[in-house]
Amino acid sequence: MYDIIHRSQMRALILFSLSLLLAVQSSAQSKILFEERASLEAVRLSAVSSKSEFKNPLKRLKKDADKALALPLLSVLDKTQTPPSGDKHDYMSLARYYWPDPLKPDGLPYISRDGEVNPEISGITDRDNFEKMYNAAHTLGLAYYFTSDEQYARKAVLLIRTWFLDPATRMNPNLNFGQGIKGKDAGRPSGLIETREIGLIPDAVALLAGSKEWTDEDQKGLVKWFDAYLRWLKESPIGSSEAASTNNHGVWYDVQAAAVALFVGKDDLARTILEEAKSKRIDKQIEPDGAQPRELARTLSKHYVRFNLEGLFRLASLGRRAGVDLWGYQSGDGRSIIKAVEWVVPYVEGKKKWTQQQIKEFKWSEFYPIFFQAGVVYGDASFSQCAARLAPEGSVSDRIHLVVGNK
């Protein structure tokens, strides 16, 4: 697999989206509405200084962007398989935790082995290609924002056009065949977890503001595609079922639905989704003491506790843009995002032992971006101290310092 960035960098990249909200305009570019625009502008100005604390993160970002320049143009047409629809423009993937049934001669239907990834999933390229594409496009957009180097904008635009706009290669705006189970389902609601980062594409476009590469026609075409995808999210049986999910899948559904709604100018819909997240997500997924029982029940419990927090952070950031306070929300019995972060602290500090299942190695440093962001948002020194304690090697060069480290 062609790695554009490491997983830790991916999480930092995701957190960058916490600093952005897109509003569609009639011009060729979408306007970026920064949470603290002056702060990010200050980072951009300061980053060019040889004495700047942002010198190393910028150097690393440019290195990542240079790698992204070498990425081939990717599309759903690259896969050798054809979806049940007969149209290769439809996205297609296999359920990652499903395996052949050893008790059946043909292994069908496949059965669940939670937390154990079936290597067969790599045989269909859409999932990997989509991930490579959006990470590269966003990395290139961010590099252009900080450097004004048109080569980064040019490649980002080509990647986006190929995946979403070119009639010969574009993906159809649906996920009817995501995470299929052999012998059982051609596609499932759970497949939507694979497009949870689709909001990084509008972010990438907004970061290209000022570049001649992204045109009015491109903008209109992308808005049209995302509007169609939003209709599918809201109206299809698969989308509706995923929206009803009560674990991390429901949170990440809301993240992409709210982000897409904001991008296409449906702010009222976005506000409704985010307002309902108080009762549908925070109240139902976080206990008064901060525990996340649905994630703790998984065989990769540490991973899923962090993963759900990432989604909640994204929702809270979108909420701030839409005028819905999820960062500060607390239910009558104390359920809140900050409580969920606080719940993890004693485990990081070694004061409590993790007793839930974790069948694969997990490094606490994966919580670094969570605590770093929480320290900034809540102004809580204990969170910042946890981030410092967890800081992985090379963290001073992590791009998170470009996007939230100066707030």
C-alpha positions as CSV (number, residue, x, y, z in Angstrom):
1,M,0.0,0.0,0.0
2,Y,1.3,3.4,-0.9
3,D,1.5,5.3,2.3
4,I,1.0,9.1,2.0
5,I,1.2,9.7,5.7
6,H,1.6,7.6,8.9
7,R,-1.5,6.9,11.0
8,S,-0.5,9.4,13.6
9,Q,-0.2,12.0,10.9
10,M,-3.6,10.9,9.6
11,R,-5.2,11.6,13.0
12,A,-3.5,15.0,13.1
13,L,-4.8,15.7,9.6
14,I,-8.3,14.8,10.7
15,L,-8.0,17.1,13.6
16,F,-7.1,19.9,11.2
17,S,-10.7,19.6,10.0
18,L,-11.7,20.7,13.4
19,S,-10.4,24.1,12.5
20,L,-12.4,24.4,9.3
21,L,-15.9,25.0,8.1
22,L,-16.8,25.4,4.5
23,A,-19.6,27.7,3.2
24,V,-20.4,27.4,-0.5
25,Q,-20.3,30.6,-2.5
26,S,-21.0,31.6,-6.1
27,S,-17.3,32.2,-6.7
28,A,-14.9,29.5,-7.9
29,Q,-13.6,29.0,-4.4
30,S,-15.3,28.0,-1.1
31,K,-14.6,30.4,1.7
32,I,-12.9,28.9,4.7
33,L,-14.5,30.0,8.0
34,F,-11.8,29.4,10.6
35,E,-12.7,28.8,14.2
36,E,-9.9,31.3,15.0
37,R,-8.9,32.7,11.6
38,A,-6.4,35.1,13.1
39,S,-4.6,32.3,14.8
40,L,-4.2,30.1,11.7
41,E,-3.1,33.1,9.7
42,A,-0.5,33.9,12.4
43,V,0.8,30.3,12.1
44,R,1.1,30.7,8.3
45,L,3.1,33.9,8.7
46,S,5.2,32.6,11.5
47,A,5.9,29.2,9.8
48,V,8.3,30.8,7.3
49,S,10.6,32.0,10.1
50,S,13.8,30.0,10.6
51,K,13.4,30.5,14.3
52,S,9.7,29.6,14.3
53,E,8.4,26.7,16.4
54,F,6.5,25.7,13.3
55,K,9.6,25.2,11.1
56,N,9.8,21.4,11.7
57,P,6.0,20.8,11.2
58,L,6.1,22.7,8.0
59,K,9.1,20.8,6.7
60,R,7.4,17.5,7.5
61,L,4.2,18.7,5.8
62,K,6.1,19.6,2.6
63,K,7.8,16.2,2.7
64,D,4.4,14.5,2.8
65,A,3.1,16.8,0.0
66,D,6.1,16.0,-2.2
67,K,5.3,12.3,-1.7
68,A,1.7,13.0,-2.6
69,L,2.8,14.5,-5.9
70,A,4.0,11.1,-7.0
71,L,0.7,9.4,-6.3
72,P,-1.0,8.2,-9.5
73,L,-4.5,9.4,-10.2
74,L,-6.9,7.0,-8.6
75,S,-10.6,6.1,-9.2
76,V,-13.2,3.4,-8.6
77,L,-12.5,2.2,-12.1
78,D,-9.2,0.8,-10.9
79,K,-10.8,-2.3,-9.3
80,T,-10.9,-5.5,-11.3
81,Q,-14.2,-6.6,-9.8
82,T,-17.6,-5.4,-10.9
83,P,-20.3,-4.5,-8.3
84,P,-23.7,-6.3,-8.4
85,S,-25.1,-3.3,-10.2
86,G,-22.9,-4.0,-13.2
87,D,-21.5,-0.5,-13.0
88,K,-17.8,-0.1,-11.9
89,H,-18.5,3.5,-11.1
90,D,-20.2,2.2,-7.9
91,Y,-18.0,2.0,-4.9
92,M,-17.4,-1.5,-3.6
93,S,-15.7,-3.1,-0.6
94,L,-15.8,-6.2,1.7
95,A,-16.5,-6.3,5.4
96,R,-13.1,-6.2,7.2
97,Y,-14.0,-8.4,10.1
98,Y,-15.8,-11.2,8.2
99,W,-14.2,-14.6,7.3
100,P,-15.1,-17.8,5.6
101,D,-17.2,-20.1,7.8
102,P,-14.9,-23.2,8.5
103,L,-17.9,-25.3,9.0
104,K,-19.2,-24.8,5.5
105,P,-17.6,-26.4,2.4
106,D,-17.7,-23.1,0.5
107,G,-17.2,-21.0,3.6
108,L,-20.5,-19.1,2.9
109,P,-21.9,-17.1,4.3
110,Y,-18.9,-15.4,5.9
111,I,-19.0,-15.0,9.7
112,S,-17.8,-12.3,12.1
113,R,-14.5,-12.3,13.9
114,D,-14.6,-8.9,15.5
115,G,-11.3,-7.1,15.4
116,E,-9.6,-9.5,13.1
117,V,-9.1,-8.0,9.6
118,N,-9.6,-10.4,6.7
119,P,-6.7,-9.7,4.2
120,E,-9.2,-10.5,1.4
121,I,-10.5,-6.9,1.7
122,S,-7.4,-5.6,-0.1
123,G,-8.5,-7.5,-3.2
124,I,-11.0,-4.7,-3.9
125,T,-9.1,-1.4,-4.3
126,D,-11.9,1.2,-3.7
127,R,-11.4,1.5,0.0
128,D,-7.6,1.9,-0.1
129,N,-7.7,4.2,-3.1
130,F,-10.3,6.5,-1.6
131,E,-8.2,6.8,1.6
132,K,-5.1,7.5,-0.4
133,M,-6.9,10.0,-2.6
134,Y,-8.5,12.1,0.2
135,N,-5.4,12.1,2.4
136,A,-3.2,13.2,-0.6
137,A,-5.7,15.9,-1.7
138,H,-5.9,17.3,1.8
139,T,-2.2,17.1,2.4
140,L,-1.6,18.9,-0.9
141,G,-4.3,21.5,-0.1
142,L,-2.7,22.2,3.2
143,A,0.8,22.5,1.7
144,Y,-0.6,24.9,-0.9
145,Y,-2.2,27.0,1.9
146,F,1.1,27.3,3.7
147,T,3.4,27.7,0.7
148,S,1.4,29.0,-2.2
149,D,3.2,26.5,-4.4
150,E,0.9,25.9,-7.4
151,Q,2.3,22.4,-8.0
152,Y,0.5,21.2,-4.9
153,A,-2.8,22.8,-6.0
154,R,-2.5,21.3,-9.4
155,K,-2.1,17.8,-8.2
156,A,-4.8,18.1,-5.6
157,V,-7.2,19.3,-8.3
158,L,-6.4,16.4,-10.6
159,L,-7.0,13.9,-7.8
160,I,-10.4,15.4,-6.9
161,R,-11.5,15.7,-10.5
162,T,-10.6,12.1,-11.3
163,W,-12.5,10.7,-8.3
164,F,-15.5,12.9,-8.3
165,L,-15.9,14.9,-11.6
166,D,-14.5,13.2,-14.7
167,P,-17.4,11.2,-16.4
168,A,-14.9,8.5,-17.4
169,T,-13.7,7.8,-13.9
170,R,-16.0,9.4,-11.3
171,M,-17.6,7.5,-8.4
172,N,-21.3,7.4,-8.4
173,P,-22.6,9.3,-5.3
174,N,-23.7,6.2,-3.3
175,L,-22.3,3.5,-1.1
176,N,-24.7,0.7,-2.0
177,F,-22.0,-1.9,-2.0
178,G,-19.7,-1.0,0.9
179,Q,-18.5,-3.7,3.3
180,G,-20.4,-6.5,1.6
181,I,-20.4,-10.0,3.3
182,K,-19.8,-12.8,0.9
183,G,-22.8,-15.1,0.8
184,K,-25.0,-12.7,2.6
185,D,-25.1,-9.0,1.8
186,A,-24.0,-7.1,-1.3
187,G,-23.6,-4.0,0.8
188,R,-24.2,-2.9,4.4
189,P,-24.8,0.3,6.4
190,S,-21.5,-0.3,8.1
191,G,-19.8,0.5,4.8
192,L,-20.4,4.1,5.4
193,I,-17.5,4.1,8.0
194,E,-15.2,4.0,5.0
195,T,-16.4,7.4,3.8
196,R,-16.3,9.1,7.2
197,E,-13.5,11.5,6.0
198,I,-15.3,12.6,2.9
199,G,-15.5,16.1,4.4
200,L,-11.7,16.4,3.9
201,I,-12.4,16.9,0.2
202,P,-14.3,20.2,0.6
203,D,-11.7,21.2,3.1
204,A,-9.0,20.6,0.5
205,V,-10.8,22.7,-2.0
206,A,-11.2,25.5,0.4
207,L,-7.5,25.4,1.2
208,L,-6.9,26.0,-2.6
209,A,-8.5,29.5,-2.4
210,G,-6.4,31.8,-4.6
211,S,-5.2,29.1,-6.9
212,K,-6.1,29.3,-10.6
213,E,-6.3,25.5,-10.8
214,W,-9.7,25.1,-9.2
215,T,-12.4,26.6,-11.5
216,D,-16.0,27.7,-11.2
217,E,-17.0,24.6,-13.2
218,D,-15.1,22.4,-10.8
219,Q,-16.8,24.0,-7.8
220,K,-20.3,23.6,-9.3
221,G,-19.6,20.0,-10.2
222,L,-18.3,19.1,-6.8
223,V,-21.3,20.8,-5.0
224,K,-23.6,18.9,-7.3
225,W,-21.9,15.6,-6.5
226,F,-22.0,16.2,-2.8
227,D,-25.6,17.3,-2.9
228,A,-26.5,14.0,-4.6
229,Y,-24.5,12.1,-2.0
230,L,-26.3,13.9,0.8
231,R,-29.7,12.9,-0.6
232,W,-28.5,9.3,-0.7
233,L,-27.2,9.5,2.9
234,K,-30.6,10.8,4.1
235,E,-33.0,8.8,1.9
236,S,-31.5,5.4,1.1
237,P,-32.2,2.4,3.4
238,I,-28.5,2.0,3.9
239,G,-27.9,5.6,4.9
240,S,-31.0,5.6,7.2
241,S,-29.9,2.5,8.9
242,E,-26.4,3.8,9.6
243,A,-27.9,7.0,11.0
244,A,-29.7,4.9,13.5
245,S,-26.5,3.1,14.7
246,T,-25.8,3.6,18.4
247,N,-22.0,3.2,18.4
248,N,-19.2,5.0,16.6
249,H,-20.8,4.3,13.3
250,G,-23.7,6.7,14.2
251,V,-21.2,9.4,15.3
252,W,-19.2,9.2,12.1
253,Y,-22.4,9.1,10.0
254,D,-23.3,12.5,11.6
255,V,-19.8,13.8,10.9
256,Q,-20.0,13.3,7.2
257,A,-23.7,14.2,6.9
258,A,-23.3,17.5,8.8
259,A,-20.0,18.3,6.9
260,V,-21.6,17.6,3.5
261,A,-24.7,19.6,4.4
262,L,-22.6,22.6,5.4
263,F,-20.6,22.4,2.2
264,V,-23.7,22.3,-0.1
265,G,-25.3,25.2,1.8
266,K,-27.9,23.3,3.8
267,D,-27.0,24.9,7.1
268,D,-30.4,24.2,8.7
269,L,-30.0,20.5,8.1
270,A,-26.5,20.5,9.5
271,R,-27.7,22.3,12.6
272,T,-30.5,19.7,13.1
273,I,-28.1,16.9,12.8
274,L,-25.7,18.5,15.3
275,E,-28.4,19.5,17.8
276,E,-29.8,16.0,17.7
277,A,-26.3,14.6,18.4
278,K,-26.7,15.8,22.0
279,S,-29.4,13.2,22.7
280,K,-28.6,10.6,20.0
281,R,-24.8,10.4,20.5
282,I,-23.6,12.0,23.7
283,D,-26.5,11.0,26.0
284,K,-26.6,7.4,24.6
285,Q,-23.0,6.6,24.1
286,I,-21.3,8.2,27.1
287,E,-22.0,7.2,30.7
288,P,-22.2,9.8,33.5
289,D,-18.7,8.7,34.6
290,G,-17.4,9.2,31.0
291,A,-17.2,5.5,30.0
292,Q,-18.2,4.5,26.4
293,P,-19.8,1.0,27.0
294,R,-20.5,0.3,23.3
295,E,-16.9,0.8,22.4
296,L,-15.6,-0.9,25.5
297,A,-17.5,-4.0,24.5
298,R,-15.4,-4.4,21.4
299,T,-12.3,-6.7,21.1
300,L,-10.3,-3.6,20.3
301,S,-11.7,-1.5,23.1
302,K,-8.8,1.0,23.4
303,H,-8.9,1.6,19.7
304,Y,-12.7,2.1,19.6
305,V,-12.8,4.4,22.6
306,R,-10.2,6.7,20.9
307,F,-11.9,6.3,17.5
308,N,-15.3,7.4,18.9
309,L,-13.7,10.3,20.6
310,E,-12.2,11.4,17.3
311,G,-15.7,11.4,15.8
312,L,-17.2,13.3,18.8
313,F,-14.4,15.9,18.5
314,R,-15.2,16.4,14.8
315,L,-18.9,16.8,15.6
316,A,-18.2,19.3,18.3
317,S,-16.1,21.3,15.9
318,L,-18.7,21.3,13.2
319,G,-21.2,22.3,15.9
320,R,-19.2,25.4,16.8
321,R,-19.4,26.4,13.1
322,A,-23.1,25.9,13.0
323,G,-23.9,27.5,16.4
324,V,-24.5,24.3,18.3
325,D,-22.4,23.8,21.4
326,L,-21.3,20.2,21.7
327,W,-18.0,20.9,23.4
328,G,-19.7,22.4,26.4
329,Y,-22.9,20.3,26.3
330,Q,-23.7,18.2,29.4
331,S,-26.8,16.1,30.1
332,G,-28.7,16.4,33.3
333,D,-26.8,13.4,34.8
334,G,-23.4,14.6,33.6
335,R,-22.8,12.9,30.2
336,S,-20.4,15.0,28.1
337,I,-17.5,14.9,25.7
338,I,-15.1,16.3,28.3
339,K,-16.2,13.6,30.8
340,A,-15.3,11.0,28.2
341,V,-11.8,12.5,27.9
342,E,-11.4,12.7,31.6
343,W,-12.4,9.0,31.9
344,V,-9.2,8.0,30.0
345,V,-6.8,10.1,32.0
346,P,-6.2,7.6,34.9
347,Y,-5.4,4.9,32.4
348,V,-2.8,7.0,30.7
349,E,-1.3,8.0,34.0
350,G,-1.1,4.3,35.1
351,K,-3.4,4.8,38.0
352,K,-5.9,2.4,36.6
353,K,-5.4,-0.9,34.7
354,W,-7.3,-1.5,31.5
355,T,-9.5,-4.6,32.0
356,Q,-11.5,-4.6,28.7
357,Q,-10.5,-6.7,25.7
358,Q,-7.7,-5.4,23.4
359,I,-6.6,-8.3,21.2
360,K,-4.0,-6.3,19.3
361,E,-1.1,-4.1,20.5
362,F,-2.2,-0.6,21.2
363,K,0.1,2.3,22.0
364,W,-1.3,5.0,24.3
365,S,0.5,7.5,22.1
366,E,-2.4,7.1,19.7
367,F,-4.4,9.3,22.2
368,Y,-1.8,12.1,21.8
369,P,-3.9,14.2,19.3
370,I,-7.0,13.7,21.4
371,F,-5.4,15.1,24.6
372,F,-3.5,17.8,22.6
373,Q,-6.8,19.1,21.1
374,A,-8.7,18.7,24.4
375,G,-6.0,20.8,26.1
376,V,-6.5,23.6,23.6
377,V,-10.3,23.4,23.5
378,Y,-10.9,23.2,27.2
379,G,-7.8,25.0,28.5
380,D,-7.3,22.1,30.9
381,A,-3.6,21.6,31.9
382,S,-4.2,18.0,32.9
383,F,-5.1,17.2,29.3
384,S,-2.0,19.0,28.0
385,Q,0.1,17.1,30.5
386,C,-1.3,13.8,29.2
387,A,-0.5,14.9,25.7
388,A,3.1,15.7,26.8
389,R,3.3,12.3,28.5
390,L,2.1,10.5,25.4
391,A,4.0,12.5,22.9
392,P,5.4,10.0,20.3
393,E,8.9,10.4,18.9
394,G,8.9,13.2,16.3
395,S,5.7,14.7,17.7
396,V,7.2,18.2,17.5
397,S,7.1,17.9,13.8
398,D,3.5,16.7,13.7
399,R,1.3,18.9,11.5
400,I,-1.2,19.2,14.4
401,H,1.2,21.9,15.7
402,L,0.6,23.9,12.5
403,V,-3.2,23.9,12.9
404,V,-4.0,23.9,16.6
405,G,-0.7,24.5,18.4
406,N,-0.8,28.3,18.4
407,K,-4.3,28.8,19.7
